[in-house]
Amino acid sequence: MERQPTLSAARAEDIRDARGFALIEILCVLAIIGLLASIILPAVPRTTTRARLESYAVETAALLKADRNAALRRQVRVATQVDAEARAIRSGVTGRTIRLPGDVVVQATLASRCADRATGRSIDFFPSGMSCGGTIALARPGMGYEVRVNWLTGGVEIVPQKLL
């Protein structure tokens, strides 16, 4: 005759307690992971994504185009201020300022003299549609964009750059 395995009442109670204890352990581990994530994640540096860098270039180009159009429409000279060190571009018409994040490298190549006047810190648009011209380069590791202003036509274009 074969013997059937039996569980004692004490042994069955231990198994039930162990199952319940495993669930409590899992909940505690999840709570600890959540707490650590809430502490650590804000400290992780956020870098500018490729899409965000492109949107900064498009926003800069739109600001420059709006200043050029205002110069044509109002028949006045409009100067868009470019401060590469402060990472800011300010509209000469609306006063709107684009501020770029610290991980974006900003370089500006601007005319030192334009229309018998020293500039060097702005791109000037004239009532005729012409401008002093210039280039604003926005870059992060691996990718960059140049926003170019043609001195003759005042046209604005965005040129992607591959960086190493």
C-alpha positions in Angstrom: 0.0 0.0 0.0 1.3 3.4 -1.0 1.4 6.3 1.4 -0.2 9.5 0.4 1.8 12.6 1.3 0.0 14.7 3.9 0.6 18.2 5.1 0.4 19.0 8.7 -1.8 21.9 9.7 1.3 23.8 10.9 3.1 23.2 7.6 0.1 24.4 5.5 -0.1 27.6 7.7 3.6 28.3 7.1 3.1 28.0 3.3 0.2 30.5 3.4 2.2 32.9 5.4 5.2 32.6 3.1 3.0 33.5 0.1 1.6 36.6 1.8 5.1 37.6 2.9 6.3 37.4 -0.7 3.6 39.8 -1.8 4.6 42.3 1.0 8.2 42.0 -0.1 7.4 42.8 -3.7 5.3 45.8 -2.6 8.2 47.1 -0.4 10.7 46.6 -3.2 8.5 48.5 -5.7 8.1 51.3 -3.1 11.8 51.6 -2.6 12.4 51.6 -6.4 9.8 54.4 -6.8 11.4 56.4 -4.0 14.9 56.1 -5.5 13.6 57.0 -9.0 11.9 60.1 -7.6 15.2 61.2 -6.0 17.6 60.3 -8.8 15.7 61.2 -12.0 15.6 65.0 -11.4 19.4 64.9 -11.0 20.0 63.3 -14.4 21.1 66.0 -16.8 18.7 66.6 -19.7 20.3 67.3 -23.0 18.7 69.0 -26.0 17.3 66.4 -28.5 17.8 66.6 -32.2 14.2 67.6 -32.7 14.4 70.3 -30.1 17.6 71.7 -31.6 15.8 71.8 -35.0 12.9 73.6 -33.5 15.3 76.3 -32.0 16.7 76.8 -35.5 13.2 77.1 -37.0 12.1 79.5 -34.3 15.3 81.6 -34.9 14.6 81.7 -38.6 11.0 82.7 -38.0 12.0 85.6 -35.8 14.5 86.8 -38.4 11.9 86.5 -41.2 9.4 88.5 -39.1 11.9 91.3 -38.5 12.7 91.4 -42.2 9.0 91.6 -43.1 8.5 94.3 -40.6 11.4 96.3 -42.1 9.8 96.0 -45.5 6.3 96.8 -44.3 7.1 99.7 -42.1 9.9 101.0 -44.3 12.4 101.3 -41.4 15.6 99.7 -40.4 15.2 96.8 -38.0 18.1 95.3 -36.0 17.8 91.8 -34.6 20.1 91.5 -31.6 22.3 88.3 -31.3 24.1 87.6 -28.1 26.0 84.3 -28.5 27.6 84.5 -25.1 24.2 84.9 -23.3 22.6 82.4 -25.8 19.8 84.9 -26.6 18.3 86.3 -29.9 16.1 89.3 -29.5 13.6 90.7 -32.1 14.1 94.3 -33.1 10.3 94.7 -33.7 8.5 92.8 -31.0 11.2 92.5 -28.4 10.6 88.7 -28.2 13.7 86.9 -27.0 14.7 83.3 -27.8 16.8 81.8 -25.0 18.8 78.7 -25.8 19.8 76.1 -23.2 23.3 75.7 -21.9 24.1 72.5 -23.7 23.6 74.2 -27.1 26.7 75.9 -28.5 25.8 79.2 -30.2 28.2 80.9 -32.6 27.3 84.1 -34.5 29.2 85.3 -37.6 28.0 88.9 -38.1 29.1 91.8 -40.1 31.4 94.1 -38.2 30.4 97.1 -40.4 27.2 97.6 -42.3 25.9 100.7 -44.1 28.6 102.9 -42.7 27.9 101.9 -39.1 29.6 99.5 -36.7 27.4 96.5 -35.8 28.9 93.2 -34.8 26.1 92.3 -32.4 23.0 92.4 -34.7 21.6 91.5 -38.1 20.1 94.6 -39.6 17.3 94.5 -42.1 16.7 97.5 -44.4 13.5 98.9 -45.9 14.7 97.7 -49.3 14.7 94.0 -48.2 18.5 93.8 -48.0 20.3 93.1 -44.8 23.8 93.1 -43.2 23.7 89.3 -43.4 25.1 86.8 -41.0 25.1 83.3 -39.7 23.8 81.9 -36.4 25.1 78.4 -35.7 23.3 76.2 -33.2 25.0 73.0 -32.3 25.2 70.0 -29.9 27.4 67.0 -30.1 26.7 65.2 -33.4 24.3 67.7 -34.9 24.0 71.3 -35.7 22.1 73.9 -37.7 23.1 77.2 -39.3 20.5 79.9 -39.8 21.9 82.0 -42.6 20.8 85.5 -43.6 21.7 86.6 -47.2 23.1 90.1 -47.2 21.7 90.9 -50.7 18.2 89.5 -50.5 17.7 89.4 -46.8 16.4 85.8 -47.3 16.7 83.4 -44.3 17.6 79.7 -44.7 18.3 76.8 -42.4 21.2 74.5 -43.3 21.7 71.3 -41.3 25.3 70.5 -40.3 26.9 67.1 -39.5 29.2 67.4 -36.6 31.6 64.9 -35.1 
